[in-house]
């Protein structure tokens, strides 16, 4: 269902299956060991060896070794999170959130025009709209009522900062342009930003617009 809804397969979609696959594998191995009537010591050895062999055949060893290096302080958090970067970057979100905390107050709104709602959480700032990611507003089948609702939210709550992503093209959604590239095509939204906001120096992969005082 999640694959159908998102129209794309992500590796994390397997997470929901892992507990059941693990239980099934353990049950199957237990039944096999009982039928083979092997000594208890051998069963214990097999129980240890099978997970280790599985790790050796995957990237498990490196993943766990790197995690231990991170927890022991041999590599930094930035280096650890950099291992998982693709379209999404925790490091960039964290960098952006740190900046947001420095230039805004907790009672001010911020808007992330992109696919990085984690920034709201890391920065401890509220979104001015229920559209915490912009894909529902960018797809071809979007409701015009959603556009109107979004613009009304922005005009009413006036976020102190608007962040516009430059690395979020999603071909699987038919979104071959980034949020920054498509922005001029939505004239009403683009004009609102240009009228009430000033472009600041880019931070990470985000264009930063700050409201005019």
Secondary structure, DSSP 8 states (H G I E B T S, - for coil): -HHHHHTS--GGGGHHHHHHHHHHHHHHHHHHHHHHT--HHHHHHHHHHHHHHHHHHSSHHHHHHHHHHHHTTSS-HHHHHHTT-SS--HHHHHHHHHHHHHHS-TTSEEEEESS-THHHHHHT-EESSS-SSSHHHHSTT--HHHHHHHHHHHHHH--SEEEEESS--BGGGTB-S-HHHHHTTSHHHHHHHHHHEEEEEEETTEEEEEE--
